[in-house]
Amino acid sequence: MDPSKAEIQAKGHGVYMIQEVIELLEAAGHVCCVTDVKALRYYGAACVSNDWKICVPDSGYLAAMQLIDSEPHKYERVDAPMPQLNSLIHTYSRYRCTQEDRKTLGFYIMPSSEDFLEDLDDNAIERSANNIPYPKLIVFAQNLVSTQKWDRLTELVDGMDLSLEWGQQHLRLGTLSEREVEYARVKMEKYAKSLVRLGRSEPGSISGLRNSGIDKGQKWAQIVSQKQHRAAKHYNAANWETIYRRKGSSDPRLKQDRPV
């Protein structure tokens, strides 16, 4: 590994590690897509995580895990994290590299139903300059809305400086659809069952999801309207559009040499 790559690995970005994982999955015919914090970084949010979350279609989930497990000289399973709000991440296998200089870097293989309302396909994906697949902006934003990941949506809005009008034009807002209600119900049920298996008795509502009483348009408007308020907590608001975007700055996807 050349010094520049080693330096990026040491900082925990792990883009060269994840390139290898993506290449392995795609060579075997798996559609895959990086989501969550690393996708937010691609879209300009300064989020930090040593873990990469890779979604594959639900139908290919077990085969994708078996593929990773078939490379024990490269990857090994490690303990899952504690349960997190609005996530089943603790139910999925976490992997890390066996190489000594990469052991701080981890990744998950997850079914697309963890982060997507509909199953994953190539039409939902765009690629970074490093050939890492990420959900397209509209797809990413819509699924954060539909799956009620409001904190993540806030990061995306600030990273891309999205407007009220952008959301009204591109997203399905309003009240929860039948599909979104069903998604929330199934997710809450799975979350509750996972806690029972862990010997915990919290009710399913701890998942953070609701299956009624949500106006997605109102949520979008609230998040977008507070962009400069969030920025003003850290910077001179006269110079910043959002906490991540200076006035006049360009689309972060266009910046060169980003480890995404």
N, C-alpha and C positions, 0 to 999 in steps of 0.2 A: 504493500500500500504506500503510495507516495505521501510526502509530508502534509500536503494540503488536505487530502482525504483523511489522514490520521487525525489531523487537528479538528476536522468537523466531527469525526466519530467521538473524540474526546469531549467535545462540547455537548454530546448527547443527542445530536440531531439524527444520526443514524441513517441518512439518506442512502448511503452506499450499501448498507446492510439490507435495507428494505427493497432496494433495486433487485438484489439477488433473490429475495423471497418472491417478489412479484414475477420475476422471470421464471422461477421454478413453477409457480402456479399457472402462469399463462402458457408455458410450454406443454403443460398437461391438459390444456383446454379449459381452464377455469377463468371465467369472467371475475374480476376482482376490483376493489375500489377502496382507497384509504379514506377513512371518515374521522369524525370527532376532532380532537385538538389539532392533529397534524393537518387536517383539511382546513381548519380555521387559520392555521399559519400560512397555508397556501394562499388564502384569501385576505391576508394582511393583518390578522390579529396576532399580537405578540404573546401567544399562549405558550406554556412550557410543559412538556411531558417527555419522558424517556421511552414511552410506549407508543407503538403504532397500532392502530386498529384497522384490520383489513376485513371488509365484508365480501362474502361470496354468495351467490344465489342459495337459497335454503336447500334446494335439491342437491347441491354439490358440497354442502358443508362438511359432512362426515368424510367424504373422499378427500377434500382439501386438508383436513386434519391428518388423515392417514398419510397423505403425501409428505407433510412436514415431519411426521413421526418416523417416516422411512429414511430420514437423513439425520440419525442420532449423532453422527460425527460433526454436524453443523449446528443442530438445534436441540434444545432440551426443554422439557416442561418444568415450570416452577409454580410456586403457590399462587393462587388467585388472590386478589385484594378483598378487603372487607366490602360488604354490600354498599352500593352508592345509590343516591336518589335518582329515580327515573332511569334505571339501568339494570340490566341483567349481566353486567360484565363479570360479576363474581361467579357466574355459572359457566363461563367459558375458559378454555385452557389458555394460559399465558405461556409464551415461549421466550427463550433468550438464546443468544448465540453461545456456543461453547468456547469460542476463541477468547482468550484472556482479556484482550484489549476491547472486547465488545460486550462483556458480561453485564454492563450497566444498561444495555439496550434490550428492550423487549418488544414483543408484538403479540397480538391476539388474532386468531382466525374466528370470525363470527358469521352467523347467518345474516343475510341482508334484512331480515325482519327485525333485527335489533335496532336498525337505524333508518329503515325505509318502509314506507307504507305499502309500496308495490315491490315485486321482486326485481332484482338488479339485472340490467342488461347493458350492452355496449352503448346504447343510445343515451344513457344517463351519465356518461363518463367523458371527461376531458383530461388531457395529460399535461403535466408540467414540462419544463425544459429538460428535466432529468428523467422524463418518460414515466413518471409516477402517475397512476390513474387516480383522479379525484372526482367526486360528483360535480356535475355542471352546476353553476351558480344557482339557477332557478330550481333545479332538482334539490340541491342542498337546502336552500332556504325553505322550499315548500315542505320538505320532510321534517325540518326542525319545527316548523309551525304545526304540522299535522301530528307529530309525536310529542308536542308540548315541551320541547327543550328550550325554554325561554332564555336561560342564561347563555346557552350556546348561540341562540339566535341573536342576542345582544352583541356578542363578540363578532358575529358575521356582519351585522349592520355597521358596527364601528370599523371593522377591517376594510369593508368595501364602500363605506359612506353611502349606504343605501337610503333612498328617500321614501317618503310616504307614497308618492305617485308610483315609484318603481314597484312597490308591493301591490298596490291596487291594480296595476297593469298586468303583472306577471303571476301573482299568487292567487290561490283559491282561499279566500278569507271568509268572513261571516261565521255562522255557527258551525259546530262540528257536524261533519257528514256521517252517514250511517257507517261508512268504512272506518272513519276515525274513531267513532264510538266503539266499534267492535275491536279495533286495534287496542284501545285503552283498556277495554274489559279483559282481553286475553293477556295483555302485558301485566295488569294488576294481579290476575290469577296466577300467572307464572312466578311473579315476584313473591307473592304470599307463600306459594308452595316451596320456593327455594329457601325461604326463611325457616319454614317448618323442618326442612331437611338439615338445616344448620342448627336446629335446636332453639330457634328464637320464635317468639310468639307475637311479634308486632302485626297489626292488621295490614291488609293489602294496601290501604290508602297511603301507607308510608312511601309507596312508589312515587308519589308526587304527581300522579296522573289524575285527571278528572274525566268523567264520561258525560258530563252535562254542564250547562251554565257557563260556557266559555264563548266569548265573542273574539274570534281570531283577528278580525279587523281592528278591534279596539286594542288588543294586545300589540299588534303591529304598530299602530299609531302611537301608543304609549312609549314603546321602545325607541322608535325613530325620533320622537319629539324630544327625547332626553339626551341626544347625542352630545350636544355642546355642554350640557350640564355635567355629564360624566367627564368630558375633557377638561372642564374648568376646575375640577378637583385636583388636577395634576399640572396643568399648563395655563398659559395666558390664552384664554378662549379666542382672543382676536386673531391668533395665528393658527388655530387648529379647528378643523371641521369636526373631528372625532378624537377620541383618545389615541387612535392609531394613525390618523391622517392629517398631515399639515394642509393648510389651504393651498390649492393649486397642485397638490401631489397627484401622481398618475396611478393608474391601476397597478396594485402591487404585483400582479402576475406578470407584468412587463419588465420588472426589474431583473437585471442579469445576476447570475452566480448566487442565487438564493438556494439554500439547502432544503428544497421542497420537491 
